[in-house]
Amino acid sequence: MSRRYVNILLIFVLLAVSIWADLTTSGIGKFQPKTVLGLDLRGGLQVILEAKPAAGVTVTRQDLEDAKQILENRANALGVSEVTFQVAGDNSIVGEFPGVTDPKEVIDTISKVALLEFVDFGDVNQSEIMGKTVITDEGGTASTTATPEATASAEATPTAEATQSAEATPTAEPSITEKIWHTVMIGSDLKEVGVQPVQNSAYYEISFTLSDEGTKIFSDFTTNNVGKILGIVLDKKVISAPSINTAITEGQGVITGKFTRDEANNLAVQMRYGSLPVPLEVVQTRLIGPTLGADSLNKSLIAYGIGFVVMMLFMAIYYRVPGLMADLSIMTYAVIAFAIFRSIPVTLTLSGIAGFMLSTGSALDANILSFERMKEELRAGRTVAQAIELGWKRAWPSIRDSNIAALITSAILFWFGSTFGASIVKGFALTLALGVVISVFTALFVTRNFLGAVMSWIKDAEKRPGLFGL
């Protein structure tokens, strides 16, 4: 009896904490429970990105997985919360951004390849190079080498006139956009990137710290090229062209330009999270309004509420006292489950809510199996205490097997959703699995202790079979 009351005390403590997690809007420190609604309930943006590799390049599954991770890092750094990316098929990635109504900034930032280069522009005038698209010797460049056929032809049929002409008219110097410039260092040598305001200005600059290897490269180059132009090039476009005023040996520097705060943040995100392993092109965007989602959510909650009430009435009428204890257990289950969903947090979609509703049936199944076994024990002449103990013990194999099967099914569905980009299936599988685990806990721990305590308070319970619906 003392152990049972300790268990009941623990249940009430857990229930109190769960109610707090369900209702709080502030949390404690880093623990911030929140209700997260998915794209179908909250509205937002859905983007389909398609890999567009260079000719002859094959996109692998790992390339897409790496790109997905970089996209998630970029989107989260932009403050786009609850964003999800899914690899779909052999060359596509689906992104979902709940709550986003202006897609331009998000799409521009996440879809860029973001190859950052520090390029040696020598003595070129800053105004001539700024904003230009240039060719570098890093990451696939245009070639000025003649084709083998053309070379062979030139060697086979030289003429005096051609030779004389070549000597008389020297080759013109290629323009800034035609010349191949040397890349001193790339973005992978960056260690930290931040944004800071420029003093006495409305503009912002990007500060960066280099890795050990990058520090050495930067130090050697700036020491030998004071007065030269070291351009910062993003995806082959010059975004800044500062002059090297002095040797930079500490591995720290800033990228200056007339950047607004948003522009500087977007550039910092692209620098911080590296370049995509494969170019991606936005092939479809779809804005989903929140009206349909709110209507669907309201109807789902009404349907769940009606089903919940009918279920509680059935349990109370058919099983009497055990049924009432099961009702308390089911309410405890709902409170704990919602607290866990808010604490993780789990993104709730319509399919996820369906998984949660289905798991409620699992909680009910466990109680019904136990109560039917208890009735059998009472009919066999057992005492109430014996019937309760034996009922749970003998119902356990059936409860265990059915819920293990449900968890295996959830795992398969979750794997299917992860592999084929079916995020709807993933949400359903996750909430179903969490609900099954919580339902087993409440059926075996909460109902069992509540029923044992209540029946111990009723005198001559063995002589009152109506209490059990017999």
C-alpha positions in Angstrom: 0.0 0.0 0.0 2.8 2.4 0.9 4.5 1.8 -2.5 1.1 2.4 -4.3 0.7 5.8 -2.6 4.3 6.8 -3.5 3.5 5.9 -7.1 0.3 8.0 -7.0 2.3 10.9 -5.6 4.7 10.6 -8.5 1.8 10.5 -10.9 0.4 13.8 -9.5 3.9 15.4 -9.6 4.3 14.3 -13.3 0.7 15.5 -14.0 1.5 19.0 -12.4 4.7 19.3 -14.5 2.8 18.3 -17.6 0.0 20.8 -17.0 2.6 23.5 -16.6 4.3 22.5 -19.8 1.0 22.5 -21.6 0.1 26.0 -20.4 3.3 27.9 -20.0 4.3 30.6 -22.5 7.7 31.6 -21.0 9.4 28.3 -20.0 12.6 28.2 -17.8 15.9 29.1 -19.3 16.6 27.1 -22.5 13.5 24.9 -21.8 10.8 26.6 -23.7 7.8 24.4 -24.5 5.8 25.6 -27.5 3.0 24.4 -29.7 4.4 24.1 -33.3 1.9 23.9 -36.1 2.9 22.4 -39.5 2.5 23.9 -42.9 -1.0 22.5 -43.5 -2.4 24.0 -40.3 -0.4 27.3 -40.0 0.1 28.2 -43.7 3.4 29.1 -45.3 5.7 28.4 -48.1 6.5 25.1 -49.9 9.5 25.1 -52.2 10.7 22.4 -54.6 14.4 22.6 -55.4 15.9 20.6 -58.2 19.6 19.7 -58.6 21.2 21.2 -61.8 24.7 19.8 -62.0 27.2 20.6 -64.7 27.2 18.5 -67.9 28.7 15.1 -67.2 28.4 15.4 -63.4 26.2 12.8 -61.5 24.3 13.8 -58.4 24.5 11.2 -55.7 22.1 10.6 -52.8 24.9 11.9 -50.4 25.1 15.1 -52.4 21.4 15.7 -51.8 21.6 14.8 -48.1 24.6 17.2 -47.6 22.7 19.9 -49.5 19.6 19.3 -47.3 21.7 19.8 -44.1 23.3 23.0 -45.4 19.9 24.3 -46.4 18.5 23.6 -42.9 21.4 25.4 -41.3 20.9 28.4 -43.6 17.2 28.6 -43.0 17.4 28.2 -39.2 20.1 30.9 -39.2 17.7 33.2 -41.0 15.3 32.8 -38.1 12.8 30.7 -40.2 11.6 28.4 -37.4 10.2 24.8 -37.8 11.6 24.6 -41.3 11.9 21.1 -42.8 13.7 19.8 -45.8 13.1 16.4 -47.4 15.1 14.7 -50.1 12.5 13.6 -52.7 13.4 11.3 -55.6 16.8 11.3 -57.3 17.4 15.0 -57.7 14.9 17.1 -55.7 14.6 18.6 -52.3 11.3 19.8 -50.8 11.4 22.6 -48.3 8.5 23.7 -46.0 8.5 27.0 -44.2 5.5 27.4 -41.9 4.4 31.0 -41.3 6.5 32.5 -44.1 4.5 34.9 -46.3 7.3 36.6 -48.3 9.3 33.9 -50.0 11.9 36.0 -51.9 14.5 36.5 -49.2 14.3 32.9 -48.1 14.6 31.5 -51.6 17.4 33.8 -52.6 19.5 32.8 -49.6 18.9 29.0 -49.4 19.2 28.3 -53.1 22.5 30.0 -53.8 25.6 27.7 -54.3 27.5 30.3 -52.2 31.1 29.6 -53.4 33.1 32.3 -51.5 36.5 33.2 -52.9 39.2 35.7 -52.0 40.6 36.6 -55.4 43.9 38.4 -56.3 42.9 41.4 -58.6 46.3 43.0 -58.5 46.3 46.6 -59.5 42.8 46.7 -61.0 40.8 49.8 -60.1 38.2 49.1 -57.4 35.4 50.8 -59.3 36.1 48.8 -62.4 35.8 45.4 -60.7 32.9 45.9 -58.2 29.7 44.0 -59.1 31.3 42.3 -62.1 31.0 38.6 -62.8 34.5 37.2 -63.2 36.2 33.9 -64.1 38.5 32.4 -61.5 40.8 29.3 -61.4 38.6 27.8 -58.6 35.5 25.6 -59.0 35.1 25.1 -62.7 36.2 27.9 -65.0 36.0 28.7 -68.7 38.9 27.5 -70.7 40.9 29.5 -73.3 42.7 26.5 -74.6 42.0 25.7 -78.2 40.3 22.4 -79.1 42.6 19.6 -80.2 41.1 19.8 -83.7 41.8 23.4 -84.0 45.4 23.0 -82.7 46.2 20.2 -85.1 44.9 22.3 -88.0 46.9 25.3 -87.0 50.1 23.1 -86.8 49.4 21.4 -90.1 48.8 24.5 -92.3 51.0 27.4 -91.2 51.4 30.2 -93.6 53.9 33.0 -93.9 51.1 35.5 -94.0 49.6 34.2 -90.8 53.0 34.2 -89.0 53.7 37.7 -90.2 50.3 38.9 -89.1 50.7 37.3 -85.7 54.0 39.1 -85.2 52.5 42.4 -86.4 49.3 42.3 -84.3 50.0 41.1 -80.7 47.1 39.4 -78.8 44.8 41.9 -77.1 44.8 41.9 -73.3 41.6 40.1 -72.1 39.0 42.2 -70.4 38.3 42.1 -66.7 35.4 39.6 -67.2 37.3 37.5 -69.7 40.6 37.1 -67.8 41.1 34.2 -65.4 41.9 35.5 -61.9 43.7 33.6 -59.2 41.8 32.5 -56.1 43.9 32.9 -53.0 41.6 31.2 -50.6 38.0 29.9 -50.4 35.2 30.0 -47.8 36.1 26.6 -46.3 39.0 28.3 -44.6 36.6 30.4 -42.6 36.2 29.6 -38.9 33.7 32.2 -37.6 31.6 34.8 -39.4 29.6 37.6 -37.8 27.8 40.8 -38.6 28.5 44.2 -37.0 27.5 47.8 -37.7 30.0 50.2 -39.3 30.8 53.1 -36.9 29.1 56.4 -37.8 27.2 54.7 -40.7 23.9 53.1 -41.5 25.7 50.2 -43.1 26.9 46.9 -41.8 30.1 44.8 -42.4 30.9 41.1 -42.1 33.7 40.1 -39.7 35.4 36.8 -40.1 38.0 34.6 -38.3 40.1 32.2 -40.3 41.3 28.6 -39.6 44.9 28.0 -38.9 45.6 27.1 -42.5 43.6 30.0 -43.7 45.5 32.4 -41.4 48.8 31.3 -42.8 47.6 31.7 -46.4 46.1 35.1 -45.7 49.2 36.2 -43.8 51.6 35.2 -46.6 49.5 36.8 -49.3 48.8 40.1 -47.6 52.4 40.5 -46.5 53.6 40.2 -50.1 50.8 42.2 -51.7 50.4 45.4 -49.7 48.6 48.0 -51.9 47.0 45.4 -54.1 43.3 44.6 -54.5 42.0 41.4 -52.7 38.4 40.9 -53.9 35.7 38.9 -52.2 33.8 37.0 -54.8 30.5 35.1 -54.1 29.3 32.7 -56.8 31.7 34.5 -59.3 30.3 37.9 -58.6 32.5 40.6 -56.9 30.8 41.8 -53.8 33.7 43.7 -52.2 37.1 44.8 -53.5 39.2 46.2 -50.6 42.8 47.3 -50.9 45.4 45.6 -48.7 46.6 48.5 -46.5 48.7 46.4 -44.3 49.7 42.8 -43.7 46.9 40.8 -41.9 48.6 38.2 -39.8 46.1 37.5 -37.0 43.6 35.6 -39.1 40.8 38.2 -38.7 39.3 40.6 -41.1 36.1 42.3 -42.3 34.2 42.4 -45.6 33.0 46.0 -46.2 30.5 47.3 -48.7 27.3 49.2 -48.6 25.4 46.3 -47.0 22.1 46.8 -45.2 21.6 44.7 -42.1 19.5 42.0 -44.0 22.1 41.9 -46.8 24.9 41.4 -44.4 23.1 38.7 -42.5 22.2 36.8 -45.6 25.8 36.9 -46.8 27.1 35.8 -43.4 24.7 32.9 -43.5 26.0 31.8 -46.8 29.6 32.1 -45.7 29.0 30.4 -42.4 27.3 27.3 -43.7 29.5 26.7 -46.8 28.7 26.1 -50.4 26.1 23.6 -51.7 27.7 20.4 -53.1 25.4 20.8 -56.2 23.6 23.8 -57.7 19.9 23.9 -56.9 17.2 25.6 -58.9 13.8 26.6 -57.5 11.3 24.8 -59.9 8.1 25.4 -57.9 6.9 27.5 -55.0 3.5 27.3 -53.4 2.0 29.6 -50.8 -0.5 27.9 -48.5 -3.0 30.2 -46.7 -3.7 29.6 -43.0 -7.5 29.8 -43.4 -7.8 26.2 -44.7 -5.5 24.9 -42.0 -7.4 26.7 -39.2 -10.7 25.3 -40.4 -9.2 21.7 -40.7 -7.7 22.0 -37.2 -11.0 23.2 -35.6 -13.0 20.4 -37.3 -10.4 17.8 -36.2 -10.4 19.0 -32.6 -14.2 18.9 -32.5 -14.3 15.4 -33.9 -11.7 14.3 -31.4 -13.6 15.9 -28.5 -16.8 14.1 -29.5 -15.0 10.8 -29.8 -13.2 11.3 -26.5 -16.5 12.0 -24.6 -18.3 9.0 -26.2 -15.3 6.8 -25.3 -15.3 8.0 -21.7 -19.0 7.4 -21.3 -18.7 3.9 -22.7 -15.9 3.0 -20.3 -17.7 4.4 -17.3 -21.0 2.7 -18.1 -19.6 -0.7 -19.2 -16.8 -1.1 -16.7 -18.1 1.1 -13.8 -15.3 1.8 -11.3 -12.4 0.4 -13.4 -13.9 2.4 -16.3 -13.8 5.6 -14.3 -10.2 5.0 -13.4 -9.4 4.3 -17.1 -11.1 7.7 -17.9 -8.8 9.4 -15.5 -5.8 7.6 -17.0 -6.8 8.6 -20.5 -7.0 12.3 -19.5 -3.6 11.9 -17.8 -2.3 10.4 -21.0 -3.6 13.3 -23.1 -2.0 15.9 -20.7 1.4 14.1 -20.7 1.4 13.5 -24.5 0.7 17.2 -25.3 3.4 18.3 -22.8 5.9 16.0 -24.6 4.8 17.3 -28.0 5.4 20.9 -26.8 8.7 20.1 -25.1 10.5 18.3 -28.0 8.8 20.2 -29.8 6.8 18.0 -32.3 5.5 19.8 -35.4 1.8 19.1 -35.4 0.2 18.5 -38.8 -3.2 17.0 -39.6 -1.6 13.7 -40.1 0.3 14.0 -36.9 -2.9 14.7 -35.0 -4.4 11.6 -36.6 -1.5 9.6 -35.3 -2.1 11.0 -31.8 -5.8 10.1 -32.0 -5.0 6.6 -33.1 -2.6 6.1 -30.2 -5.4 7.1 -27.8 -7.1 3.8 -29.0 -4.0 1.9 -27.9 -4.4 3.3 -24.4 -8.0 2.2 -24.4 -7.1 -1.3 -25.7 -4.6 -1.9 -22.9 -7.2 -1.0 -20.2 -10.0 -3.1 -21.9 -7.7 -6.2 -22.1 -6.8 -5.9 -18.4 -10.4 -5.3 -17.2 -11.7 -8.3 -19.1 -9.0 -10.5 -17.5 -9.9 -9.0 -14.1 -13.5 -10.0 -14.6 -12.5 -13.6 -15.4 -10.4 -13.7 -12.2 -13.3 -12.4 -10.1 -15.7 -15.0 -11.6 -13.1 -17.6 -10.6 -13.5 -16.5 -7.0 -10.4 -14.3 -6.6 -10.3 -11.4 -4.2 -10.4 -7.9 -5.7 -6.7 -7.4 -4.9 -5.8 -10.7 -6.5 -8.0 -10.0 -9.5 -6.4 -6.6 -10.1 -2.9 -8.1 -9.9 -3.5 -11.2 -12.0 -5.6 -9.3 -14.5 -2.7 -6.9 -15.4 -0.1 -9.7 -15.3 -2.0 -12.0 -17.7 -3.1 -9.2 -20.0 0.5 -8.0 -20.3 1.6 -10.4 -23.2 -1.2 -9.2 -25.4 -0.6 -5.6 -24.5 3.1 -5.9 -25.1 2.8 -7.7 -28.5 0.2 -5.3 -29.9 2.1 -2.2 -29.0 5.5 -3.6 -30.2 3.7 -4.2 -33.6 2.5 -0.6 -33.5 6.0 0.7 -32.8 7.5 -1.4 -35.6 4.9 -0.1 -38.0 5.7 3.5 -36.9 9.4 2.9 -37.5 8.7 1.6 -41.0 6.5 4.5 -41.8 9.1 7.0 -40.4 11.8 5.4 -42.5 9.6 5.5 -45.6 8.9 9.2 -45.0 12.6 10.0 -44.5 13.6 8.1 -47.6 11.0 9.2 -50.1 10.2 12.7 -48.8 6.7 11.9 -47.5 6.8 14.3 -44.6 3.1 13.6 -44.0 3.9 10.0 -43.2 6.7 11.0 -40.9 4.5 13.2 -38.8 1.9 10.5 -38.5 4.5 7.9 -37.5 6.2 10.1 -34.9 3.1 11.1 -33.0 1.8 7.5 -33.2 5.0 6.1 -31.7 5.1 8.6 -28.9 1.5 8.1 -28.2 1.8 4.3 -28.0 4.7 4.6 -25.5 2.8 7.1 -23.3 -0.4 5.1 -23.5 1.3 1.9 -22.3 2.8 3.9 -19.4 -0.5 5.3 -18.4 -2.4 2.0 -18.7 0.1 0.0 -16.7 1.2 2.6 -14.2 -1.6 5.2 -13.8 -4.8 3.1 -14.2 -3.3 0.2 -12.1 -2.4 2.4 -9.1 -5.6 4.5 -9.2 -7.8 1.4 -9.4 -5.8 -0.4 -6.6 -6.1 2.6 -4.3 -9.8 3.2 -4.9 -10.8 -0.5 -4.4 -8.8 -0.6 -1.2 -11.1 2.1 0.2 -14.3 0.2 -0.7 -15.4 -2.3 1.9 -16.7 -5.7 0.9 -15.9 -5.0 -2.8 -16.0 -8.7 -3.5 -19.7 -8.8 -2.6 -20.5 -6.0 -5.0 -19.8 -7.3 -8.5 -21.7 -4.4 -10.0 -18.7 -2.2 -9.3 -16.9 -4.1 -12.1 -19.8 -4.3 -14.4 -20.5 -7.9 -13.7 
